[in-house]
């Protein structure tokens, strides 16, 4: 074997490895890769600025509704006779039977419209008449062609054998079908299609619609991701790394842009009088509704300027979810120059229904999207660790719910991104204060605004916690009870919830298969998550549920 100079070999490996891990220097302003490695593509960060995966997008997931198409099947017999399926006199005759079914259809549609869940929109109902034992083909269903691409759920009812029509519709249009007869569900599911029986759900048809709406909101997700080095980023290497797979399985899209594009949008706002008035208006409203503001209003405007820049970029790229790799962003010095942090942007986004996660963590962003879609509440995210009373760094003294059991180990989820709508998008805001993230220095006020919410004053205690694995094929979920918090009166990323969770150490051991950041939403949504996970064809791992 030819002798190899060990030093040269290791040096060559180091240069190649650093290049492959960091990525294309032309796309990464902070890259330390060798100039002759510009042909290398990143191993860890495959999606560079400029990458775009079509899919999803549009308005806030809060506004998503299910388009329901009512279909009525009327079996009109060609005559009067008795037999195995007609044993009560042979029927009224074709004309009377037709009149009866028309009346039944009109009554059903009126009642259906009156009792339609708020998560649904009713499309034009369709009435069909068929003689006995006719083979139904697509040519017989021309009335369904006009809005077939808008339908999220066909609801089929009517006389006996309506399950046959329901099965045909599901087979032809490849859309979910709800029918009262389980033969339809069994047939469609055996074909890999979606058949539902509303009575299988505790909340009946209303719950079925809610679950389908949650899935639709999740599938219409389109992520705006800001980075220079690429996604996944430096601190969260566990983040989902196959965007095409997300598109293929769920329909989720993504757009990756650079810090420069964020800077350009910020400059555009600064140069536009109307845009700056809007920034001032958001700042004023946020301060006016706060119980206390512990920072200079002008410094807070810097955070609102970033928030408005992000919102404009989300609209520009038709995105409805957001993440920025804040460790990398910090290293770019933009936050220091602008005197702004991303924390407040995340809090304001989630209160508007837009999933918004720290550190480019797409596993947390996906979990946040799913939880928000199911619960219709802001979903908080943060590091997930075992803690105990007094086990802290330089945080303030913990706050505890009256009568809380403080003994033993607890679960702690912490980041500076709580939401004012954590009890529901349709309800009132939770009381909040505003505090700077960075302490004042000589001649420089504190900056980096973030919301502070006293979790011990929220009467609802139950929470659901979850995260996707790096392949986005599995979700780890547990439930807990908020009994305390940290970081209400302190700066930095100190905010967090303290919870009772059965076997917290066992839970965090399972986290090693998933990652660090978990999404948290108030309420016990484990049953709904089980159903939606089945609809999405993903596995769900429950911890002590």
matplotlib code that plots the C-alpha trace (Angstrom):
import matplotlib.pyplot as plt

x = [0.0, 1.3, 2.4, 0.1, 1.2, -1.0, -1.0, -1.9, -4.6, -6.2, -5.8, -7.5, -10.3, -10.8, -11.1, -13.5, -15.6, -15.9, -17.0, -19.5, -21.0, -21.1, -22.2, -21.5, -19.6, -21.2, -24.5, -23.3, -21.8, -20.4, -18.8, -15.2, -14.9, -11.9, -12.4, -11.8, -14.7, -17.4, -18.7, -19.6, -23.2, -24.1, -24.7, -26.3, -27.9, -29.3, -31.8, -30.1, -31.6, -33.5, -34.9, -38.6, -41.0, -44.4, -47.4, -49.7, -49.7, -52.3, -54.1, -54.0, -54.7, -57.3, -59.5, -59.5, -62.9, -64.1, -66.1, -68.9, -70.9, -74.3, -75.5, -78.9, -79.6, -83.2, -84.0, -87.2, -88.6, -90.1, -93.2, -95.0, -94.1, -93.2, -90.0, -87.0, -86.4, -90.1, -92.2, -94.6, -97.1, -94.8, -94.2, -96.3, -95.5, -92.9, -94.6, -95.4, -92.0, -90.4, -92.5, -91.6, -87.9, -88.0, -89.7, -87.2, -84.3, -85.6, -86.1, -82.6, -80.9, -82.7, -81.7, -78.2, -77.7, -79.1, -76.9, -73.7, -70.7, -68.9, -65.8, -67.7, -69.0, -71.9, -71.5, -74.6, -76.5, -77.2, -80.2, -80.0, -82.7, -81.8, -83.9, -83.2, -79.9, -78.5, -74.7, -73.6, -70.7, -69.1, -71.3, -74.3, -72.6, -72.2, -73.7, -70.7, -68.1, -68.5, -67.0, -65.2, -61.8, -63.3, -64.9, -63.2, -66.0, -68.9, -71.8, -74.1, -77.5, -80.9, -82.7, -81.4, -78.4, -77.1, -74.0, -73.4, -73.5, -71.2, -68.7, -68.8, -68.2, -65.3, -63.7, -64.2, -63.3, -60.7, -62.2, -63.4, -67.0, -69.2, -72.1, -74.2, -73.5, -70.3, -70.2, -69.1, -66.3, -65.0, -65.0, -63.2, -60.7, -59.9, -59.1, -56.8, -59.5, -61.2, -64.6, -66.0, -68.9, -69.6, -71.1, -67.6, -66.6, -67.6, -68.7, -70.4, -70.4, -69.2, -66.0, -65.4, -65.5, -63.3, -60.7, -60.7, -60.4, -57.3, -55.8, -56.5, -55.0, -51.8, -51.6, -51.9, -48.8, -46.1, -43.0, -41.0, -37.5, -34.7, -31.1, -27.8, -26.2, -29.3, -31.9, -31.6, -29.5, -26.6, -28.3, -31.2, -29.7, -32.7, -35.0, -36.9, -34.5, -36.6, -38.9, -39.9, -41.1, -43.2, -44.7, -45.4, -47.0, -48.8, -48.8, -46.6, -44.5, -41.4, -39.4, -35.9, -34.6, -31.5, -31.0, -30.3, -33.9, -35.1, -32.8, -34.1, -37.7, -36.9, -35.2, -38.3, -40.6, -38.2, -38.4, -42.2, -44.2, -47.4, -45.6, -43.8, -47.2, -48.5, -45.4, -46.1, -49.8, -48.9, -46.4, -48.9, -51.6, -49.3, -48.1, -51.7, -53.0, -50.1, -50.4, -46.9, -44.1, -40.6, -38.6, -38.4, -41.2, -38.7, -36.7, -39.8, -40.5, -37.4, -39.0, -42.3, -40.3, -38.9, -42.3, -43.8, -40.9, -41.5, -45.3, -44.6, -42.2, -44.7, -47.3, -44.8, -43.9, -47.5, -46.4, -48.4, -45.7, -42.3, -39.0, -35.6, -32.4, -31.8, -28.4, -27.1, -29.0, -27.3, -23.9, -24.7, -24.9, -28.1, -30.0, -27.3, -27.3, -31.0, -31.5, -34.2, -34.9, -37.3, -39.1, -41.9, -42.4, -43.1, -45.6, -47.5, -47.5, -49.0, -51.7, -52.8, -52.8, -49.5, -47.2, -43.9, -41.0, -37.5, -34.1, -35.3, -36.7, -39.1, -40.0, -41.3, -42.9, -44.8, -46.0, -47.0, -49.0, -50.8, -51.6, -52.8, -55.0, -56.6, -57.0, -57.6, -55.2, -51.8, -49.1, -46.1, -42.7, -39.6, -36.7, -38.0, -36.1, -36.6, -36.4, -37.1, -37.8, -34.9, -33.0, -32.3, -29.5, -29.9, -33.6, -35.9, -37.7, -40.3, -44.0, -46.3, -50.0, -51.6, -51.4, -49.1, -47.1, -43.5, -41.8, -39.9, -39.0, -41.1, -41.1, -40.0, -40.7, -39.1, -38.6, -39.5, -42.4, -45.8, -49.0, -51.9, -54.3, -53.2, -56.8, -58.4, -58.3, -61.9, -61.5, -60.0, -56.3, -54.4, -52.9, -49.3, -46.3, -43.5, -39.9, -36.6, -34.4, -31.1, -30.2, -29.5, -25.9, -24.3, -26.2, -28.1, -31.6, -32.6, -33.8, -35.4, -39.0, -40.8, -44.1, -44.4, -47.5, -48.1, -49.0, -49.9, -52.9, -54.4, -57.2, -56.9, -54.0, -54.1, -51.7, -50.7, -47.1, -45.7, -43.0, -42.4, -39.4, -36.7, -38.5, -41.9, -43.3, -44.0, -45.1, -44.3, -47.2, -47.8, -50.1, -49.4, -50.6, -49.1, -48.2, -45.6, -43.4, -40.1, -38.8, -41.7, -39.5, -36.2, -34.4, -33.0, -34.6, -35.8, -39.6, -40.9, -43.7, -43.3, -45.6, -46.6, -46.1, -46.1, -42.5, -40.8, -37.4, -39.0, -40.5, -37.2, -35.5, -38.0, -37.2, -33.8, -35.6, -37.3, -35.2, -35.2, -38.0, -41.6, -44.9, -47.3, -51.0, -53.5, -56.1, -56.1, -56.2, -54.7, -57.9, -58.2, -54.5, -54.9, -57.6, -55.8, -52.6, -54.5, -55.9, -52.4, -51.0, -48.4, -47.6, -48.2, -46.3, -48.1, -46.3, -48.5, -51.7]
y = [0.0, 3.4, 5.5, 8.3, 11.4, 11.4, 15.1, 15.8, 13.2, 14.5, 18.1, 17.2, 15.4, 18.3, 20.8, 18.6, 17.8, 21.4, 22.3, 19.5, 20.3, 24.1, 24.2, 26.3, 29.4, 31.4, 30.9, 31.2, 34.5, 33.1, 30.0, 29.2, 26.6, 26.6, 28.5, 25.4, 23.7, 25.9, 22.8, 21.1, 20.9, 20.7, 17.4, 18.9, 21.9, 20.7, 23.5, 26.8, 30.3, 30.3, 26.8, 26.5, 23.5, 24.2, 23.4, 24.8, 28.5, 31.2, 32.8, 32.0, 28.4, 29.9, 30.6, 27.1, 25.5, 22.1, 22.2, 19.7, 18.4, 16.8, 14.1, 12.3, 8.9, 8.0, 4.5, 4.7, 1.3, 0.6, -0.9, -2.5, -6.0, -7.8, -9.7, -10.0, -6.2, -5.1, -6.8, -4.1, -4.0, -3.7, 0.1, 3.2, 3.1, 5.1, 8.5, 8.5, 7.2, 10.0, 12.6, 11.1, 11.2, 14.8, 15.9, 13.9, 15.5, 19.0, 18.4, 16.9, 19.7, 22.3, 20.6, 19.9, 23.6, 24.7, 22.3, 22.6, 23.0, 26.3, 24.6, 23.7, 25.4, 23.7, 23.3, 23.0, 19.8, 17.1, 14.9, 11.6, 9.1, 5.6, 2.6, -0.7, -2.5, 0.0, 0.1, 3.7, 5.1, 8.5, 9.4, 9.3, 11.8, 14.8, 17.1, 16.4, 17.5, 21.3, 21.6, 18.2, 20.0, 22.0, 19.2, 18.1, 15.8, 14.2, 13.4, 10.8, 9.8, 8.7, 5.4, 1.9, 1.2, 4.8, 3.2, 1.9, 5.5, 6.6, 3.9, 4.9, 8.5, 7.8, 5.5, 8.0, 11.3, 10.0, 12.3, 11.5, 10.2, 10.1, 7.7, 6.1, 2.6, 0.9, -1.1, 2.1, 2.8, -0.8, -0.8, 2.5, 1.8, -1.6, 0.4, 2.8, 5.5, 7.5, 6.4, 7.8, 6.9, 10.0, 7.9, 6.5, 9.8, 11.0, 14.4, 12.8, 14.7, 17.9, 16.2, 14.5, 17.9, 19.5, 16.7, 17.0, 20.8, 20.3, 18.0, 20.4, 23.3, 21.2, 20.1, 23.7, 24.7, 26.5, 27.5, 30.6, 29.8, 32.5, 31.4, 31.9, 28.5, 26.4, 24.3, 22.4, 24.9, 24.6, 24.1, 21.9, 19.2, 17.0, 19.2, 17.6, 17.6, 16.2, 18.9, 16.9, 14.1, 16.7, 17.8, 14.3, 13.0, 16.1, 18.8, 21.0, 23.6, 25.7, 28.7, 29.4, 33.0, 34.8, 37.4, 39.9, 39.6, 40.2, 43.3, 44.5, 44.3, 46.1, 48.9, 49.2, 49.6, 52.2, 54.2, 54.1, 56.5, 54.5, 51.3, 53.0, 54.4, 50.8, 49.7, 52.5, 51.5, 47.9, 49.1, 51.5, 48.8, 46.3, 48.8, 50.1, 46.6, 45.4, 45.5, 46.8, 47.7, 47.4, 48.8, 51.9, 52.1, 53.2, 50.1, 47.9, 49.4, 47.6, 44.3, 45.3, 46.3, 42.8, 41.4, 43.5, 42.6, 38.9, 39.3, 41.1, 38.3, 35.7, 37.4, 37.8, 34.1, 32.9, 31.3, 30.8, 29.4, 30.8, 30.1, 31.8, 30.2, 32.7, 31.3, 31.9, 35.2, 36.3, 35.5, 37.7, 40.7, 41.9, 41.7, 43.7, 46.3, 46.5, 46.1, 43.5, 39.8, 37.3, 36.4, 38.9, 38.0, 34.4, 35.4, 37.7, 35.2, 32.3, 34.6, 35.3, 31.5, 31.3, 28.6, 30.2, 28.4, 29.3, 28.2, 26.8, 23.8, 22.3, 19.3, 21.8, 23.9, 20.9, 19.9, 23.5, 23.6, 20.3, 21.3, 24.7, 23.2, 20.7, 23.0, 26.4, 27.9, 29.5, 26.8, 27.7, 26.0, 25.5, 23.3, 20.2, 19.2, 17.6, 20.1, 20.4, 23.2, 25.5, 23.9, 26.9, 29.1, 32.8, 32.9, 34.5, 32.6, 30.3, 31.2, 28.4, 27.7, 27.8, 24.4, 22.9, 19.9, 21.2, 18.0, 15.7, 16.1, 18.1, 18.7, 22.2, 23.6, 27.0, 29.7, 33.4, 32.9, 32.6, 33.7, 35.8, 33.4, 30.2, 29.7, 30.1, 32.3, 33.3, 34.3, 37.3, 37.9, 36.6, 39.5, 40.2, 42.4, 43.4, 43.1, 43.6, 40.6, 42.4, 44.5, 48.2, 49.3, 52.7, 55.0, 52.1, 51.1, 47.5, 45.9, 42.8, 42.8, 39.7, 38.9, 37.8, 35.9, 34.6, 31.0, 30.5, 32.8, 30.7, 28.6, 25.9, 23.6, 20.7, 20.8, 18.6, 18.4, 17.0, 16.9, 15.2, 13.0, 14.0, 12.0, 13.5, 10.0, 9.9, 12.2, 11.9, 13.2, 13.4, 15.5, 17.3, 19.9, 23.4, 24.0, 26.8, 28.9, 30.7, 33.9, 36.3, 39.1, 38.3, 39.0, 36.6, 33.3, 32.5, 32.0, 28.6, 26.4, 23.9, 20.8, 17.7, 14.9, 11.2, 9.9, 13.0, 11.3, 8.5, 11.0, 12.9, 9.6, 9.1, 12.7, 11.4, 9.9, 13.2, 16.3, 19.2, 21.6, 20.6, 22.4, 22.9, 23.7, 24.2, 21.4, 17.6, 17.0, 13.4, 11.8, 14.3, 13.9, 10.1, 10.5, 13.2, 11.2, 8.2, 10.5, 11.7, 8.2, 9.0, 7.1, 8.6, 7.6, 8.4, 8.7, 7.6, 8.5]
z = [0.0, -0.9, 2.1, 3.0, 4.8, 7.9, 8.4, 4.8, 4.8, 8.0, 6.7, 3.4, 5.2, 7.5, 4.7, 2.8, 5.8, 6.9, 3.4, 3.1, 6.5, 6.1, 2.4, -0.6, 0.5, -2.3, -0.4, 3.1, 4.1, 7.3, 5.7, 6.5, 3.7, 1.4, -1.9, -3.9, -2.2, -3.8, -5.7, -2.4, -1.2, 2.4, 4.2, 7.2, 5.5, 2.1, 1.6, 0.8, 0.3, -3.0, -2.5, -2.9, -2.7, -4.0, -1.8, 0.8, 1.6, 1.7, 4.6, 8.3, 9.2, 11.6, 8.6, 7.1, 6.7, 5.3, 2.1, 2.5, -0.4, 0.5, -1.8, -1.6, -3.1, -3.9, -4.9, -7.1, -7.7, -11.2, -9.8, -6.8, -5.6, -2.4, -1.7, 0.6, 0.6, 0.2, 2.9, 3.9, 1.1, -1.9, -1.8, -2.7, -6.5, -8.5, -8.5, -4.8, -3.9, -6.0, -4.2, -0.8, -1.5, -2.9, 0.3, 2.4, 0.5, 1.1, 4.8, 5.1, 3.3, 5.4, 8.7, 7.4, 6.6, 10.0, 12.0, 9.9, 12.2, 12.1, 10.7, 7.5, 4.4, 2.5, -1.2, -3.5, -2.5, -5.2, -5.5, -7.4, -8.4, -9.6, -10.4, -8.6, -9.4, -11.8, -12.3, -11.5, -13.5, -13.7, -16.6, -14.2, -11.8, -14.0, -11.3, -9.1, -11.7, -11.4, -7.8, -7.5, -6.8, -4.0, -2.0, 1.2, 2.3, 0.6, 2.9, 1.3, 2.7, 1.4, 0.9, 1.1, -1.2, -0.8, 0.5, -3.0, -4.4, -1.5, -2.4, -6.1, -5.3, -3.1, -5.7, -8.6, -6.9, -4.3, -1.6, 1.9, 2.1, 5.2, 5.2, 7.9, 6.6, 7.6, 4.4, 2.6, 5.1, 4.9, 1.1, 0.7, 3.4, 1.8, -1.4, 0.4, 0.3, 3.0, 4.3, 7.5, 9.8, 11.9, 14.8, 15.3, 16.8, 20.3, 18.9, 15.9, 12.6, 14.3, 15.6, 12.2, 10.5, 13.1, 12.7, 8.9, 9.2, 11.4, 8.9, 6.1, 8.0, 8.6, 5.0, 3.7, 5.6, 3.7, 5.6, 5.2, 6.5, 6.9, 7.0, 5.1, 5.8, 5.0, 6.7, 9.0, 10.9, 13.4, 16.8, 15.6, 13.4, 14.3, 12.2, 9.3, 6.3, 3.4, 2.1, -0.9, 1.3, 3.3, 0.0, -1.3, 1.9, 3.2, 0.6, 2.8, 0.9, 1.9, 0.8, 2.0, 1.9, 3.2, 5.9, 3.1, 1.8, 5.4, 5.5, 2.2, 3.3, 6.6, 4.6, 2.3, 5.3, 6.9, 3.7, 3.4, 5.5, 5.5, 6.4, 9.4, 10.6, 10.6, 12.7, 15.1, 15.3, 16.2, 18.8, 20.4, 20.5, 22.1, 24.7, 25.4, 26.1, 28.2, 32.0, 32.2, 29.7, 31.1, 28.1, 26.0, 23.4, 20.6, 21.2, 21.1, 17.6, 16.4, 17.2, 15.5, 12.5, 12.2, 12.7, 10.0, 7.7, 8.3, 7.7, 4.4, 3.3, 4.3, 2.0, -0.8, -0.8, 0.0, 3.3, 6.5, 8.8, 9.8, 11.4, 11.5, 12.6, 15.5, 16.6, 13.1, 12.8, 16.1, 14.5, 11.5, 13.9, 12.3, 15.7, 17.4, 14.7, 14.6, 18.3, 17.8, 18.5, 16.8, 20.0, 19.7, 16.0, 17.0, 19.8, 17.5, 14.7, 16.7, 18.1, 14.5, 13.9, 12.0, 13.3, 14.2, 15.8, 17.1, 15.8, 12.4, 14.2, 11.7, 13.9, 16.5, 13.8, 12.4, 15.9, 16.6, 13.4, 14.2, 17.8, 16.8, 14.1, 16.5, 19.5, 17.7, 20.3, 20.2, 20.8, 22.9, 22.1, 24.1, 25.3, 27.2, 30.3, 33.7, 36.5, 40.2, 42.7, 42.9, 40.1, 37.9, 36.5, 37.2, 36.7, 39.2, 42.0, 40.6, 40.7, 41.7, 41.5, 45.0, 46.6, 43.9, 44.9, 44.4, 45.5, 43.1, 39.5, 37.1, 33.3, 32.2, 28.7, 28.2, 25.5, 25.4, 23.0, 24.9, 23.2, 24.4, 22.7, 24.4, 25.6, 22.2, 19.1, 19.6, 23.3, 25.1, 25.3, 28.4, 30.5, 29.6, 30.3, 27.9, 28.9, 27.2, 26.3, 26.5, 29.5, 29.2, 28.7, 29.0, 26.7, 25.2, 26.5, 26.9, 23.7, 22.3, 23.4, 24.5, 26.2, 29.8, 30.9, 34.4, 33.8, 37.4, 37.0, 34.1, 35.6, 33.0, 34.0, 31.5, 28.6, 25.7, 24.6, 21.3, 18.7, 15.4, 14.8, 12.2, 9.5, 10.2, 10.4, 14.1, 16.9, 20.6, 22.8, 26.5, 28.6, 31.8, 34.3, 34.7, 38.3, 38.0, 35.9, 35.6, 34.0, 34.4, 35.7, 34.1, 30.8, 28.3, 27.2, 30.8, 30.4, 30.9, 32.2, 35.0, 34.8, 36.5, 34.0, 34.9, 34.8, 33.4, 33.2, 31.2, 28.9, 28.3, 27.5, 24.7, 23.6, 22.4, 19.4, 18.6, 19.6, 22.0, 21.3, 22.0, 21.3, 24.1, 23.9, 26.7, 27.0, 26.7, 23.0, 23.0, 21.6, 18.7, 18.0, 17.8, 15.1, 13.1, 13.2, 11.7, 9.0, 8.2, 8.2, 10.8, 14.0, 17.4, 20.5, 23.7, 27.0, 29.8, 28.1]

ax = plt.figure().add_subplot(projection="3d")
ax.plot(x, y, z, "-o")
ax.set_aspect("equal")
plt.show()
